Amino acid sequence: MARGPALRPGGGGGAGGPRRHRARAVRAAGPPALEPGGARRRAAAGVQRGDARRRPVRGRRVDRRGPGLAGRRGPPPPALPAGGGVRPAGRGGGGAAGGAGADPAPHEDRRPVRAGRPLPRRAGRAAHLPDPSRHGARADGAGGGAAADRAGAPQGAVGAVPAVRGRAAVADPHQGGAARRRPQDRGRVAAAADQDGGLMDGPAARMLRAMTGPAPEDEEFLSAYPDLSLVSDEDLGTLLPAAYAAPAEPFVSTRVRFPVEDAAKERQPRYTPEACRRMFDALVQGLEKRKWADVRLGAGALLRCTGPWPDVADQGRTLVRFLLDEGRLGQPYALLAVAGIADAGLLREVAERLADGGGPIARDEIDVIAALTARERVVVAEFAADDSYTSPPTAPDAGGKAADIPAYAAFARRALETAAERARAIQDGTVPYRADKAFASTEVTALGHAARIALLRDEPWLPALLARLLPDVSVAPAQAKTLPSQALLYEIVRAAQDFPIPELVTTIRTVRGSVRHAGVPKQLDKMLKKVEAALAERAEVALRLPDLGFGPDGAHRRVLGAYTAAVTAGEKAELAFEKDGTALKGVPAAVRRDHKAEVKELRELVKRVDAHLTTLVRALEGGYTAGAVHRFGPWRDGLARHPVAGPTVRRLIWEVEEAPGEWRAVLPETGGVPEAPDAAGVRLWHPIRSSPDEVRAWRDLLIERRIRQPFKQAFREVYLLTPAEERTGTYSNRFAAHLVHYRKMFALFRARGWTSRLLGPWDGGGEDEASRVLAAGEWRVRFAHVLADWQDELTLAGTDRVAFARRDGGAWRDAPLADVPPLVFSEAMRDVDLFVGVTSIAADPEWRGDGEPRRYWERSGFAELTESAASRRDALERILPRTKIAGRCSLDGRFLVVRGDLRTYKIHLGSANILMEPDDAYLCVVPAGRAPGGTVFLPFEDGRLSLILSKAFLLAADGRITDESILAQLKGGAR
């Protein structure tokens, strides 16, 4: 049953009208006008990027984008309508509270604009490289003298690269600072490529040349970044050592270096043995200038080496000795790995230095790593992932390889058991309590590694251990609000983000309710969003639940004197008491007096069950995009018939595979658990895989049987590719050109498992792309948005395009929308519709800006319906006939029409805004908490639907309204 929010009149302005957001919040338009090439203009004026970090002047807009934001690929946008501003969304194009205006071409190119100018697209760094033959030079720069150059290379040089860099590049004042090569230096790019097996050619060879011995034709990189998507992972491994060693001058070398390093930080480069050696050479060569070396790059090159490891013992010894002498021990695990390839004595010295001053758990880890083989140390270094500005992301299989090392797995259990014993000793008073000092920082790091190894191995002893450890590190032994180790609590939760198990998620939720520190629950809530998203991707463990002492009838009973307490699991867990078979209200006085401990324990059980059910529901819904298919036997016994999970699972529609590719939909709540072979597949039903008639039938059944689903399934929105999106090809403008409350949208990003940088009036804070990885890591969706205006009390953002990328090896490659699996596309667009529909200013009944925001509010607040609003309309068609106001209500297009005693009203099904007939005067009525009245059954939870129904009940009885501000609006205008 769903209860709608109570309604209150809008305050402020006019005759009881809504309050005003003053014009200073947003002056004349939406998102800022960011002109192309802002960074290049600053450079031409002698302003460096760092100089842009200045305090913005109120009322001004500062172009804060980095270079390369102009020249986005794709067709030029059509002309915008007169007046500029944020264009309305078109039919089928969606949008804020309902999306689109009356554009016949709904979302072919809707972009945020300001002062009549469209906002430039966020440009990729891709640049189509011209044919090198047009510049009179071969793409690979082939020429004579390569062998002689290699023979004459100085000791310690980075293969052929230092020779090219040191002698070939000569600044030419007539070339605008670009490099001019001397004739004898031509072909050195080919020489470097030849050392790696002659595999590098085309764009990769030209990038290598630009970083080592630029030619005049490489000036094109001054105006456009190179397109690293054209470069293979192995070529990237060849480019990265050159990028690390590239000089600051000429500038063309830097222009190539940064994109190469950025690509390496997102992909998995592969190194030939020669490229691996040159990586170590580059690290050694950089010591003099940098006074430091990123040894994680060296260890990572060994891990990703495509052949036998080169002999880099001398380089490794030089690197480690320098860092030890300088006291630069910030990458301990990579330091151990690199020291191990030098000599045993140096490895022992590093281990002793790292162990000095650390806690016993950290010293144990160091001793274990020092005793491993060289290759095992490199694996652990990759898994531990020391801080690095330039290293690639951790190799996907690093965790699995580290977990397969027996000595490291044994350390993991030993470390966690030691931590649990120490935390218990603090609670017992055996060890003195000091806030957040239970474990040294190095021990917290080591315990994080231990937790990840145990979670990845899914050790059977782990859930019980963590159920003891986390509460003991989260609550002080006295009544203090501090924690024994806040750092360890957060580290364990971060480990759960990497390798979640449902038992740990439940333990975290339980701890969240008991911790006394005011800020910790909020932080845990943020972190749990990522844990839940990760759990849905780990289908093999996501749906595992303990029985918690519940019987087959779904109840946990305990006799307390003359009374029986029962905890039952339905939509939520409930605790009830009975005596002699008669149900009682509340807790009997005798039970409260004589069984305090038992009652407390039962209430804790209720919290644990609710936490388990929340985890289960989030994992089930998240499994849509992962394509989760379960074996029928474990699903039947572990979920459908589970005493705790069963009531939740049976209210969902499932599909059972009866033959390869043939699925039968069932609803266990009505037809019971079906029969099928244990090895058969079973998956959640989704409307995108069903006919419209089947979808309608399931919706009718839910209403008829009053079955409320754990999440929106039968009434779930479906988003199909539109003709406009087929024309744009690689991006969608369906939800572009909307003005939203940015802080609300940012919170929704986190709640739905999306990642995004916070926007604001600082350098680089003008735009971003929120992203989410879907389909078990195979697809990524990006939603572009820009900062439109900011004030202390109000921050607005403008929305832009949605694009998808497919994982190709270690890189993300932009993909045509037509290639995205329909279910993945639909679920991603459903999220974006949620972001826009909930946070658009069009859904804010109190909005009173001026200029373009006001015009946007008027257009979008009553626009055509998006898929989410259309689903709401479908539900109302079935719900309204069962209500007492059915005779006063009708559905007319995008409105619910309500006939009151005083006037007739139209409630928009997207925004819930109200117009009054006959002159469509606006009526402001805003929610004010929960309604004190009755309830209406809803088959799913939808706050906007509840709000619409609440307004309908209020207006159907408008003759009984006593609020003066609402009455003043009703009495005004035409009748």
C-alpha positions, -999 to +999 in steps of 0.1 A: +000+000+000+013+034-008+004+066+010+007+099-009+023+129+006+002+156+022-002+188+003+004+223+013-001+256-006+028+274-022+041+304-003+052+338-013+043+360-043+010+369-058-023+356-046-011+327-027+013+319-055+046+300-050+077+316-036+102+332-060+137+321-069+150+356-075+164+365-109+199+366-095+199+328-094+197+325-132+198+357-152+188+353-188+195+318-198+205+283-189+240+267-193+270+290-199+283+298-233+316+279-235+332+290-267+355+266-286+392+269-282+393+287-249+425+271-237+442+279-270+432+316-267+446+317-232+479+301-244+481+327-272+477+354-247+505+340-225+481+326-199+490+291-186+463+267-176+470+271-139+463+308-142+426+300-148+423+291-111+410+324-101+379+333-081+350+339-105+334+373-105+297+373-097+277+375-129+306+365-151+313+332-168+349+320-171+358+294-197+374+267-177+376+239-201+409+223-211+421+222-247+405+201-273+369+209-265+362+222-300+360+202-331+338+174-318+331+148-344+297+145-359+275+165-382+270+202-375+239+211-355+209+225-372+200+261-365+183+268-332+149+285-330+146+322-324+153+332-289+180+306-282+180+292-248+172+256-239+152+240-266+122+220-256+123+183-259+103+166-287+078+138-286+094+106-278+126+124-269+119+125-232+131+150-208+125+164-175+092+159-162+080+146-193+104+156-218+098+171-251+079+199-267+063+197-300+094+194-322+088+171-351+124+160-350+126+155-312+161+151-302+183+153-332+203+182-319+190+197-286+218+213-267+220+237-238+226+273-250+231+307-236+224+340-252+213+323-283+245+303-288+246+265-286+269+249-260+297+232-277+298+194-275+323+179-251+350+170-276+370+138-275+407+140-281+404+122-314+419+138-345+417+123-379+453+123-390+459+133-426+476+112-451+513+116-445+520+115-483+503+149-485+531+163-464+559+148-484+570+123-457+565+087-450+542+079-420+569+058-404+597+084-411+618+057-426+653+067-437+689+058-434+713+058-405+691+039-379+716+012-372+745+036-368+724+058-345+716+028-323+752+018-322+762+053-311+735+058-285+749+069-251+750+046-222+718+044-203+697+059-231+662+048-236+669+025-266+668+047-297+646+073-281+672+094-262+693+096-294+663+109-313+653+132-286+687+145-278+700+152-313+672+153-338+649+180-324+661+216-331+638+245-324+629+264-355+618+300-348+603+301-383+581+271-376+563+286-346+584+266-321+579+233-338+608+209-341+629+207-372+648+175-379+682+173-394+685+150-424+707+125-406+680+120-380+653+108-404+642+072-398+649+070-361+612+064-354+615+033-376+646+023-357+627+023-324+599+004-340+623-022-354+636-029-319+601-039-310+597-063-339+589-039-366+551-038-356+547-001-352+535+019-381+510+046-391+496+069-363+516+052-336+549+057-354+541+094-359+533+098-323+566+082-313+584+106-337+566+136-323+578+128-288+614+119-298+623+138-330+594+159-343+591+167-379+575+199-394+544+178-404+539+169-367+526+205-362+491+192-367+493+179-331+494+215-320+458+220-331+444+186-324+453+158-300+462+125-315+436+098-316+448+070-293+419+048-302+438+040-334+467+026-314+469-010-303+477-019-267+511-032-277+519+000-296+507+019-265+533+000-245+560+012-269+548+048-267+546+050-229+584+049-222+588+077-247+560+097-231+576+093-197+609+106-211+595+133-234+609+168-228+588+198-221+601+214-253+593+214-282+556+218-273+545+193-299+561+166-278+541+176-248+509+177-269+514+140-278+528+130-244+497+139-224+472+120-245+495+089-244+497+090-207+460+096-203+453+066-226+477+045-206+458+054-174+426+040-189+439+010-208+461-021-204+493-015-225+513-045-234+551-043-235+575-062-257+607-072-239+624-042-256+597-018-246+598-031-211+636-025-209+631+010-223+605+017-196+632+010-170+657+031-189+632+060-189+626+057-152+664+058-145+669+087-169+642+107-152+658+104-117+680+135-121+651+157-131+622+143-112+642+133-080+618+103-079+607+074-101+573+058-105+585+023-099+550+010-102+553+017-139+584-006-140+567-034-120+536-030-142+557-033-174+571-066-162+536-079-154+524-069-189+555-081-207+546-102-238+578-122-238+607-132-215+616-105-190+646-084-201+676-081-179+669-049-160+687-058-128+711-028-131+683-004-138+662-018-109+692-015-085+697+021-095+661+030-090+657+013-056+690+027-043+681+062-053+647+060-036+661+044-005+687+071-002+661+099-007+637+082+017+610+080-010+592+049+001+557+058-010+553+028-034+563+000-010+549-029-029+564-019-063+596-011-045+598-047-031+590-061-066+617-040-083+643-047-056+636-084-060+648-084-096+680-066-086+695-088-059+686-105-026+705-082-004+688-051-017+654-069-012+663-076+024+673-039+029+640-027+014+620-051+036+638-039+067+632-002+059+595-008+052+590-028+083+607-002+105+580+015+126+551-005+111+526-026+131+530-064+134+503-071+108+521-049+083+555-064+091+540-099+086+528-089+051+562-075+042+579-107+054+555-128+033+560-108+002+598-108+005+598-146+006+578-149-026+592-155-061+600-125-083+570-131-105+547-134-074+560-102-060+552-084-093+517-098-091+512-086-055+526-052-064+500-050-092+472-061-068+483-037-040+482-008-065+505+017-049+496+054-056+507+064-090+499+093-113+509+076-146+503+038-142+476+019-160+446+007-140+451-025-121+451-056-144+417-073-142+432-106-133+457-093-107+434-101-077+428-136-089+465-143-094+473-128-060+446-149-043+461-180-059+494-175-040+491-199-011+514-180+012+496-147+006+462-164+011+474-178+045+486-143+055+451-129+047+434-152+072+461-147+098+459-109+095+421-107+098+421-131+128+447-110+145+427-078+138+395-093+152+414-104+184+428-070+189+395-052+184+378-076+208+406-069+234+398-032+230+361-038+237+370-060+267+393-034+282+424-056+278+439-031+254+436+006+262+411+025+240+424+054+218+402+069+192+410+056+157+444+042+169+436+005+171+456-001+140+486+017+124+480+031+089+503+005+074+483-022+091+450-008+078+465-010+043+477-046+049+443-056+063+426-041+032+447-064+011+439-093+033+401-086+032+402-084-006+420-117-009+396-134+014+365-118-003+378-128-037+383-164-025+349-163-009+363-180+022+336-197+042+351-185+075+350-148+065+314-137+071+314-147+107+348-131+113+337-098+097+305-099+117+327-097+148+354-074+135+333-046+120+311-039+151+342-039+173+360-013+153+329+008+148+318+015+184+338+027+213+338+005+244+324+034+265+298+059+253+322+080+233+311+089+197+345+081+183+355+047+168+384+023+176+393+024+139+373+045+115+401+039+090+398+001+090+360+003+088+362+024+056+390+002+042+368-030+047+339-012+029+362-002+001+373-039-002+336-048-004+333-023-033+359-044-052+347-079-042+314-078-024+295-107-007+260-103+006+269-112+041+293-083+044+268-059+029+244-069+056+270-065+083+278-030+070+242-020+071+240-033+107+270-014+117+257+017+100+227+016+125+248+013+156+277+036+151+276+068+172+297+091+151+274+115+133+293+116+100+300+079+096+265+067+086+263+093+058+297+082+045+287+045+047+255+053+027+276+068-001+300+038-001+272+013+000+258+025-033+290+013-050+290-020-030+254-027-042+262-020-078+293-043-076+274-070-059+248-072-088+277-079-111+289-108-090+260-131-097+277-163-083+274-149-047+249-120-050+218-140-041+232-160-012+213-155+021+215-172+055+183-187+070+188-167+103+169-193+122+136-189+103+114-219+098+098-232+065+068-210+072+089-178+071+089-170+108+115-169+135+097-178+168+109-175+204+090-183+236+093-155+262+075-167+293+038-169+286+042-151+253+056-160+219+076-135+198+076-140+160+097-122+134+083-126+099+098-116+066+074-101+040+079-068+022+097-059+054+106-078+086+081-074+114+082-083+151+049-094+167+038-110+199+010-134+207-004-152+237-025-184+234-028-179+197-041-144+200-021-116+183-011-087+205-004-050+198+030-039+208+054-055+233+037-069+265+047-052+297+059-085+312+081-091+282+096-056+284+103-062+321+116-097+322+132-102+287+150-070+278+180-087+263+158-111+242+137-082+229+168-063+220+182-093+202+149-098+182+149-061+172+184-065+160+173-095+140+146-074+123+173-049+113+194-077+099+166-092+079+157-058+064+193-053+055+195-088+038+163-080+019+175-046+008+208-062-004+188-089-022+165-066-040+193-043-052+213-073-064+183-087-083+175-054-101+211-048-108+213-082-125+193-069-154+222-052-171+246-081-161+224-106-180+222-127-149+210-163-155+208-187-125+206-224-123+171-235-115+180-259-087+199-234-065+174-207-074+144-228-062+160-240-030+181-209-022+157-182-032+121-191-041+117-214-012+140-196+012+122-186+044+136-150+043+140-144+006+110-164-006+083-137-001+103-112-020+114-135-048+080-150-054+065-115-061+087-111-091+081-125-126+107-150-137+115-168-169+124-205-169+143-219-199+124-250-211+145-255-242+175-237-256+163-202-264+127-209-252+116-192-220+084-195-201+073-166-178+060-175-143+048-155-112+054-179-082+032-157-060+001-168-080+011-201-096+036-215-072+072-224-078+073-242-112+089-276-119+121-277-141+154-296-142+180-284-117+203-274-145+177-253-164+183-216-166+161-190-148+162-152-151+142-122-143+115-113-168+119-079-185+091-062-206+115-055-234+117-092-242+078-096-242+050-086-265+027-057-255-002-081-249+019-101-225+030-070-206-006-058-203-017-092-190+010-091-162+000-056-152-036-065-150-028-095-129-008-075-104-036-050-099-062-077-096-043-097-071-030-066-053+006-078-056+032-051-048+065-059-065+099-052-047+108-030-076+091-018-108+091-048-131+058-054-148+053-016-151+090-010-160+097+016-187+111+004-220+134+027-240+138+018-277+161+034-302+143+062-320+147+074-356+165+105-344+190+084-326+195+062-356+204+093-375+228+107-349+244+072-347+268+073-318+249+096-293+215+104-281+200+139-275+168+124-260+175+140-226+196+170-237+188+207-232+171+204-198+178+226-167+181+206-136+188+211-099+224+200-100+229+189-063+199+166-065+211+151-098+246+145-083+230+127-054+210+105-078+242+097-097+256+081-065+224+064-056+222+047-090+259+037-090+271+063-115+304+081-111+309+118-117+331+147-107+314+175-087+308+206-108+314+241-095+330+275-102+366+262-102+391+252-128+377+222-147+344+223-129+323+235-158+314+202-173+316+164-168+303+131-181+286+109-155+293+073-163+283+038-153+297+004-164+271-021-173+268-057-186+295-072-164+320-046-175+314-049-213+296-016-218+298+020-204+273+047-207+282+084-204+258+113-197+272+148-204+262+178-183+274+213-178+273+238-150+246+264-159+246+287-129+256+286-093+246+304-061+250+294-025+214+282-023+209+271-059+230+254-085+217+246-120+231+223-146+223+218-183+220+183-197+237+171-229+241+139-249+242+103-239+268+080-255+279+044-251+313+027-254+322-010-256+352-025-239+377-036-265+407-053-249+418-028-223+402+002-239+367+018-242+357+023-278+327+045-287+300+024-302+270+031-324+237+031-305+224+004-328+251-020-315+242-016-278+221-046-265+185-034-263+182-042-226+214-025-217+203+006-237+169+006-221+182+003-185+208+031-191+183+055-206+159+047-177+185+060-153+190+091-173+153+097-175+152+094-138+180+119-134+162+145-156+126+138-146+133+140-108+156+170-108+144+192-137+132+226-126+101+218-147+091+194-118+095+221-092+061+237-085+077+266-067+101+276-095+099+313-104+130+322-123+129+346-153+143+347-188+151+315-205+148+293-174+112+305-170+104+298-206+120+263-202+098+257-171+067+267-190+075+244-220+088+213-201+064+214-171+035+204-194+054+187-222+048+153-239+053+123-217+085+104-213+085+066-210+085+069-172+054+092-173+037+069-198+042+040-174+026+062-147-004+068-170-007+030-176-008+024-139-034+051-133-057+035-160-058+004-138-058+021-103-083+049-108-114+027-114-108+012-079-108+045-061-137+065-046-129+095-069-131+074-101-163+092-112-145+126-110-113+116-129-104+108-165-072+106-184-067+129-214-034+126-232-007+138-208-031+149-181-052+135-153-084+155-155-101+160-121-136+175-118-140+193-085-170+212-072-154+246-078-133+240-109-119+214-132-082+206-130-055+190-153-026+173-135+004+167-157+015+131-154+052+139-158+057+170-136+025+167-114+020+204-121-016+216-122-036+237-147-071+250-140-098+251-167-110+269-187-080+293-190-052+269-180-043+291-150-015+276-130-023+262-095+005+258-070+001+230-045+032+215-030+037+184-009+042+187+029+051+153+043+028+123+046-010+125+042-030+118+072-058+102+051-063+067+036-042+047+013-044+036-023-028+003-035+001+009-059+018-021-076+052-004-073+068+025-054+067+058-073+068+091-054+055+111-084+026+088-088+017+091-051+019+129-054-004+129-084-030+108-066-028+129-035-034+161-056-063+143-073-080+134-040-075+170-027-089+186-058-118+162-063-131+176-029-121+212-035-152+224-018-137+212+015-104+230+010-099+256+038-063+268+031-066+305+022-036+305-002-051+277-023-086+293-022-072+326-034-058+309-065-091+290-071-111+322-070-089+340-095-089+338-132-117+327-156-144+302-148 
